[in-house]
Amino acid sequence: MLIGQTIFIPGSGTPGVNYFGAWMPRHGDALTAVFEVLRASATTGWSIVCKVQTKDSEDSDASASDLGSVTIDAAATWPINKFTAVLTGAKELVRIKFECNGAGTDRWVHMRTNPIIWQPN
């Protein structure tokens, strides 16, 4: 069984590529998001900014605002990186956005985003 998702990070561009999760309804005002990197093609030359975005249902996707972010990079503790972001101020909908950056060479990273943990209001 393969847990998680493998993403590809191009060697050029800032960000090299963006990946978006699906919009989901909020289940409270505050949340905890956990991101884990399980494997990577290299221990240097890449970074991923994991953002939690929010918006109201009538807003366009482009008008989504960032609740907060954490940066995962090759210089972090290896082989398994766990990063937690505790955030407040969620609107009606939330999603995860990954901004992936390379450093001259194409890379792949196998990671997973655990389900969002909602804090009761």
N, CA, C and O of each residue as an XYZ file, in Angstrom:
484
protein
N       0.840     -1.168      0.000
C       0.000      0.000      0.000
C       0.892      1.241      0.000
O       1.839      1.335      0.781
N       0.588      2.164     -0.859
C       1.341      3.409     -0.953
C       0.523      4.522     -0.302
O      -0.530      4.906     -0.810
N       1.013      5.030      0.816
C       0.309      6.076      1.545
C       0.850      7.421      1.099
O       2.066      7.603      1.028
N      -0.025      8.361      0.798
C       0.401      9.695      0.426
C       0.316      9.938     -1.060
O      -0.429      9.267     -1.775
N       1.081     10.899     -1.513
C       1.037     11.339     -2.900
C       2.435     11.774     -3.311
O       3.147     12.424     -2.544
N       2.820     11.411     -4.522
C       4.103     11.854     -5.054
C       3.877     13.073     -5.928
O       3.053     13.046     -6.842
N       4.610     14.148     -5.647
C       4.500     15.359     -6.455
C       5.845     15.616     -7.123
O       6.897     15.248     -6.601
N       5.790     16.250     -8.277
C       7.000     16.570     -9.026
C       7.265     18.058     -8.933
O       6.351     18.874     -9.050
N       8.524     18.403     -8.723
C       8.937     19.794     -8.564
C       9.919     20.117     -9.677
O      11.014     19.556     -9.716
N       9.541     21.018    -10.589
C      10.476     21.392    -11.649
C      11.663     22.170    -11.094
O      11.564     22.812    -10.049
N      12.777     22.105    -11.798
C      14.008     22.733    -11.336
C      14.036     24.238    -11.456
O      14.915     24.879    -10.878
N      13.094     24.831    -12.194
C      13.121     26.286    -12.374
C      11.749     26.874    -12.102
O      10.743     26.166    -12.067
N      11.733     28.189    -11.909
C      10.492     28.916    -11.653
C      10.270     29.115    -10.173
O      10.679     28.287     -9.359
N       9.620     30.213     -9.822
C       9.295     30.510     -8.437
C       7.859     30.987     -8.355
O       7.612     32.132     -8.733
N       6.892     30.213     -7.896
C       7.095     28.803     -7.594
C       7.174     27.992     -8.874
O       6.651     28.395     -9.913
N       7.830     26.854     -8.790
C       7.947     25.986     -9.951
C       6.596     25.437    -10.359
O       6.297     25.341    -11.549
N       5.778     25.078     -9.384
C       4.442     24.559     -9.648
C       3.610     24.703     -8.380
O       4.127     24.626     -7.265
N       2.310     24.913     -8.575
C       1.365     24.960     -7.456
C       0.426     23.769     -7.562
O      -0.037     23.434     -8.652
N       0.148     23.137     -6.444
C      -0.845     22.075     -6.365
C      -1.902     22.496     -5.364
O      -1.584     23.067     -4.321
N      -3.173     22.216     -5.681
C      -4.284     22.622     -4.828
C      -5.090     21.407     -4.405
O      -5.327     20.506     -5.210
N      -5.513     21.374     -3.145
C      -6.462     20.381     -2.674
C      -7.874     20.853     -2.976
O      -8.079     21.978     -3.430
N      -8.832     19.999     -2.725
C     -10.238     20.345     -2.958
C     -10.747     21.267     -1.847
O     -10.282     21.200     -0.709
N     -11.701     22.121     -2.194
C     -12.349     22.945     -1.179
C     -13.195     22.043     -0.299
O     -13.874     21.148     -0.804
N     -13.166     22.264      1.017
C     -13.981     21.499      1.945
C     -14.623     22.447      2.944
O     -14.056     23.497      3.246
N     -15.795     22.097      3.464
C     -16.435     22.983      4.437
C     -15.673     22.993      5.750
O     -15.084     21.990      6.154
N     -15.695     24.129      6.399
C     -15.043     24.217      7.706
C     -15.930     23.533      8.744
O     -17.143     23.412      8.571
N     -15.296     23.094      9.819
C     -16.027     22.453     10.909
C     -15.681     23.123     12.230
O     -15.756     22.503     13.291
N     -15.304     24.385     12.156
C     -14.936     25.158     13.332
C     -14.132     26.360     12.876
O     -13.853     26.515     11.687
N     -13.761     27.207     13.818
C     -13.015     28.410     13.475
C     -11.509     28.168     13.471
O     -10.781     28.805     12.710
N     -11.040     27.261     14.309
C      -9.607     26.991     14.424
C      -9.321     25.563     13.963
O     -10.152     24.666     14.106
N      -8.116     25.376     13.401
C      -7.763     24.068     12.872
C      -6.288     23.790     13.072
O      -5.483     24.699     13.278
N      -5.953     22.518     13.006
C      -4.561     22.080     13.012
C      -4.350     21.267     11.751
O      -5.107     20.337     11.473
N      -3.321     21.612     10.982
C      -2.976     20.892      9.765
C      -1.604     20.266      9.954
O      -0.696     20.899     10.491
N      -1.452     19.011      9.510
C      -0.182     18.287      9.650
C       0.267     17.828      8.277
O      -0.515     17.236      7.532
N       1.529     18.098      7.932
C       2.121     17.716      6.645
C       3.333     16.833      6.930
O       4.127     17.136      7.820
N       3.476     15.747      6.182
C       4.604     14.843      6.361
C       5.282     14.563      5.029
O       4.611     14.291      4.033
N       6.591     14.628      5.006
C       7.371     14.203      3.847
C       7.911     12.815      4.176
O       8.608     12.633      5.175
N       7.587     11.845      3.335
C       7.983     10.468      3.587
C       9.272     10.094      2.856
O      10.114      9.389      3.412
N       9.431     10.557      1.627
C      10.636     10.289      0.830
C      10.810     11.416     -0.177
O       9.864     12.141     -0.483
N      12.028     11.554     -0.686
C      12.315     12.535     -1.730
C      13.432     11.995     -2.610
O      14.221     11.149     -2.188
N      13.485     12.492     -3.831
C      14.521     12.037     -4.757
C      15.896     12.559     -4.369
O      16.911     12.005     -4.792
N      15.940     13.617     -3.571
C      17.218     14.193     -3.131
C      17.005     14.898     -1.801
O      15.899     15.342     -1.492
N      18.063     14.997     -1.025
C      17.978     15.689      0.261
C      18.423     17.146      0.147
O      18.640     17.809      1.162
N      18.558     17.637     -1.062
C      18.860     19.054     -1.293
C      18.089     19.531     -2.517
O      17.652     18.730     -3.343
N      17.932     20.840     -2.621
C      17.445     21.441     -3.852
C      15.949     21.527     -4.048
O      15.496     21.611     -5.189
N      15.163     21.509     -2.990
C      13.723     21.676     -3.142
C      13.126     22.260     -1.860
O      13.710     22.162     -0.781
N      11.952     22.868     -2.008
C      11.178     23.329     -0.859
C       9.699     23.361     -1.247
O       9.353     23.549     -2.413
N       8.852     23.177     -0.265
C       7.407     23.221     -0.462
C       6.828     24.128      0.612
O       7.064     23.916      1.801
N       6.068     25.142      0.196
C       5.335     25.986      1.130
C       3.912     25.451      1.167
O       3.192     25.506      0.169
N       3.508     24.930      2.330
C       2.164     24.364      2.515
C       1.289     25.446      3.128
O       1.533     25.896      4.247
N       0.265     25.862      2.381
C      -0.619     26.929      2.840
C      -2.026     26.391      3.043
O      -2.477     25.512      2.309
N      -2.713     26.924      4.041
C      -4.128     26.657      4.222
C      -4.849     27.922      3.777
O      -4.628     29.002      4.325
N      -5.713     27.777      2.777
C      -6.456     28.915      2.250
C      -7.914     28.817      2.662
O      -8.423     27.729      2.932
N      -8.580     29.964      2.708
C      -9.983     30.005      3.091
C     -10.728     31.031      2.245
O     -10.141     31.985      1.732
N     -12.025     30.814      2.113
C     -12.893     31.760      1.398
C     -14.329     31.465      1.764
O     -14.632     30.413      2.325
N     -15.222     32.404      1.443
C     -16.658     32.173      1.552
C     -17.153     31.531      0.266
O     -16.492     31.634     -0.768
N     -18.294     30.877      0.312
C     -18.772     30.113     -0.842
C     -19.049     30.991     -2.060
O     -18.935     30.519     -3.191
N     -19.406     32.242     -1.857
C     -19.688     33.113     -3.009
C     -18.434     33.767     -3.592
O     -18.515     34.401     -4.644
N     -17.286     33.632     -2.941
C     -16.036     34.223     -3.418
C     -15.411     33.361     -4.516
O     -15.625     32.150     -4.564
N     -14.643     33.994     -5.388
C     -13.920     33.245     -6.419
C     -12.699     32.571     -5.796
O     -12.233     32.974     -4.730
N     -12.189     31.546     -6.469
C     -10.989     30.861     -5.969
C      -9.805     31.817     -5.884
O      -8.981     31.710     -4.976
N      -9.718     32.749     -6.825
C      -8.600     33.694     -6.851
C      -8.615     34.647     -5.652
O      -7.578     35.212     -5.303
N      -9.779     34.831     -5.018
C      -9.862     35.758     -3.889
C      -9.623     35.067     -2.544
O      -9.775     35.696     -1.497
N      -9.254     33.796     -2.556
C      -8.994     33.077     -1.306
C      -7.831     33.723     -0.561
O      -6.869     34.189     -1.171
N      -7.933     33.743      0.753
C      -6.860     34.303      1.572
C      -6.136     33.175      2.313
O      -6.703     32.112      2.565
N      -4.885     33.430      2.650
C      -4.077     32.449      3.362
C      -4.301     32.589      4.868
O      -4.209     33.686      5.418
N      -4.596     31.467      5.526
C      -4.688     31.477      6.984
C      -3.304     31.390      7.608
O      -3.064     31.933      8.687
N      -2.411     30.716      6.936
C      -1.054     30.545      7.433
C      -0.326     29.527      6.591
O      -0.907     28.919      5.692
N       0.952     29.340      6.883
C       1.745     28.415      6.081
C       2.924     27.884      6.882
O       3.334     28.466      7.886
N       3.454     26.770      6.411
C       4.713     26.230      6.902
C       5.545     25.856      5.685
O       5.003     25.488      4.642
N       6.864     25.951      5.823
C       7.761     25.594      4.725
C       8.467     24.296      5.066
O       9.043     24.145      6.144
N       8.411     23.368      4.131
C       9.127     22.105      4.243
C      10.250     22.170      3.229
O      10.007     22.480      2.062
N      11.479     21.884      3.648
C      12.571     21.881      2.673
C      13.526     20.735      2.956
O      13.447     20.071      3.990
N      14.416     20.525      2.025
C      15.338     19.399      2.098
C      16.294     19.519      3.278
O      16.869     18.515      3.699
N      16.478     20.710      3.819
C      17.418     20.903      4.921
C      16.828     20.509      6.275
O      17.541     20.478      7.278
N      15.531     20.208      6.306
C      14.882     19.861      7.576
C      15.295     18.458      8.020
O      15.970     17.738      7.284
N      14.891     18.088      9.207
C      15.225     16.774      9.759
C      14.770     15.686      8.803
O      13.633     15.697      8.330
N      15.647     14.764      8.526
C      15.380     13.734      7.534
C      15.464     12.375      8.209
O      16.250     12.260      9.149
N      14.731     11.332      7.823
C      13.966     11.171      6.596
C      12.508     11.561      6.691
O      11.882     11.781      5.654
N      11.923     11.661      7.895
C      10.504     11.993      7.966
C      10.358     13.365      8.601
O      10.769     13.579      9.742
N       9.771     14.290      7.857
C       9.548     15.643      8.343
C       8.078     15.794      8.700
O       7.205     15.493      7.884
N       7.798     16.256      9.909
C       6.422     16.514     10.306
C       6.316     17.982     10.677
O       7.079     18.478     11.506
N       5.391     18.659     10.074
C       5.196     20.077     10.322
C       3.742     20.301     10.674
O       2.853     19.757     10.019
N       3.490     21.083     11.685
C       2.137     21.347     12.133
C       1.887     22.843     12.092
O       2.729     23.637     12.510
N       0.728     23.218     11.588
C       0.310     24.620     11.602
C      -1.009     24.708     12.358
O      -1.972     24.034     11.990
N      -1.074     25.520     13.401
C      -2.299     25.745     14.154
C      -2.819     27.115     13.744
O      -2.143     28.125     13.945
N      -4.021     27.152     13.169
C      -4.533     28.367     12.543
C      -5.942     28.689     13.029
O      -6.688     27.806     13.451
N      -6.291     29.987     12.958
C      -7.642     30.424     13.313
C      -8.168     31.344     12.226
O      -7.405     31.825     11.388
N      -9.482     31.589     12.240
C     -10.095     32.536     11.319
C     -10.637     31.919     10.048
O     -10.788     32.621      9.049
N     -10.936     30.625     10.051
C     -11.447     29.963      8.849
C     -12.819     30.522      8.464
O     -13.676     30.748      9.317
N     -13.003     30.737      7.169
C     -14.306     31.151      6.640
C     -15.105     29.887      6.310
O     -14.881     28.848      6.930
N     -16.026     29.951      5.352
C     -16.908     28.819      5.052
C     -16.181     27.617      4.461
O     -16.536     26.475      4.753
N     -15.154     27.866      3.620
C     -14.457     26.791      2.923
C     -12.954     26.896      3.159
O     -12.423     27.994      3.322
N     -12.272     25.756      3.178
C     -10.815     25.733      3.299
C     -10.237     24.734      2.298
O     -10.912     23.789      1.890
N      -8.975     24.956      1.907
C      -8.238     24.013      1.064
C      -6.759     24.158      1.364
O      -6.325     25.123      1.992
N      -5.989     23.173      0.898
C      -4.547     23.188      1.052
C      -3.929     23.564     -0.294
O      -4.361     23.078     -1.339
N      -2.919     24.429     -0.263
C      -2.175     24.809     -1.461
C      -0.699     24.511     -1.208
O      -0.159     24.850     -0.155
N      -0.052     23.871     -2.190
C       1.371     23.565     -2.104
C       2.105     24.379     -3.163
O       1.844     24.217     -4.355
N       3.017     25.250     -2.745
C       3.869     26.005     -3.663
C       5.235     25.338     -3.663
O       5.960     25.399     -2.670
N       5.586     24.703     -4.772
C       6.793     23.877     -4.850
C       7.887     24.590     -5.628
O       7.652     25.119     -6.715
N       9.082     24.596     -5.059
C      10.219     25.265     -5.674
C      11.391     24.304     -5.798
O      11.708     23.571     -4.861
N      12.036     24.311     -6.970
C      13.245     23.525     -7.198
C      14.450     24.446     -7.231
O      14.319     25.667     -7.157
N      15.609     23.853     -7.343
C      16.840     24.645     -7.360
C      17.738     24.170     -8.499
O      18.878     23.760     -8.282
N      17.202     24.233     -9.714
C      18.016     23.901    -10.870
C      17.875     22.484    -11.392
O      18.256     22.211    -12.530
N      17.335     21.573    -10.590
C      17.179     20.188    -11.007
C      15.778     19.710    -10.645
O      15.284     20.012     -9.559
N      15.134     18.967    -11.544
C      13.816     18.421    -11.250
C      13.910     17.436    -10.086
O      14.874     16.678     -9.984
N      12.908     17.451     -9.215
C      12.868     16.581     -8.041
C      11.481     15.967     -7.909
O      10.523     16.452     -8.510
N      11.376     14.904     -7.127
C      10.081     14.385     -6.706
C      10.095     14.256     -5.192
O      11.137     14.011     -4.583
N       8.920     14.424     -4.595
C       8.758     14.318     -3.147
C       7.490     13.502     -2.894
O       6.439     13.774     -3.474
N       7.603     12.507     -2.028
C       6.429     11.724     -1.639
C       5.990     12.224     -0.274
O       6.753     12.152      0.690
N       4.769     12.729     -0.183
C       4.294     13.355      1.048
C       2.838     13.024      1.285
O       2.169     12.437      0.435
N       2.364     13.408      2.443
C       0.937     13.289      2.718
C       0.497     14.435      3.611
O       1.274     14.992      4.388
N      -0.763     14.760      3.472
C      -1.412     15.749      4.317
C      -2.449     15.004      5.130
O      -3.387     14.436      4.571
N      -2.295     14.999      6.420
C      -3.275     14.326      7.261
C      -4.576     15.112      7.259
O      -4.564     16.316      7.005
N      -5.700     14.456      7.538
C      -6.969     15.198      7.597
C      -6.878     16.347      8.598
O      -6.246     16.220      9.647
N      -7.507     17.454      8.268
C      -7.502     18.623      9.139
C      -8.205     18.288     10.448
O      -9.259     17.652     10.461
N      -7.609     18.722     11.532
C      -8.185     18.531     12.861
C      -8.859     19.836     13.256
O      -8.195     20.865     13.375
N     -10.170     19.802     13.460
C     -10.923     21.015     13.779
C     -11.061     21.171     15.281
O     -11.345     20.209     15.995
N     -10.856     22.387     15.750
C     -11.015     22.705     17.159
C     -12.445     23.187     17.377
O     -12.958     23.960     16.568
N     -13.095     22.753     18.441
C     -14.471     23.235     18.687
C     -14.479     24.723     18.982
O     -13.545     25.260     19.577
N     -15.545     25.379     18.557
C     -15.697     26.833     18.813
C     -16.016     27.094     20.260
O     -16.176     28.248     20.659
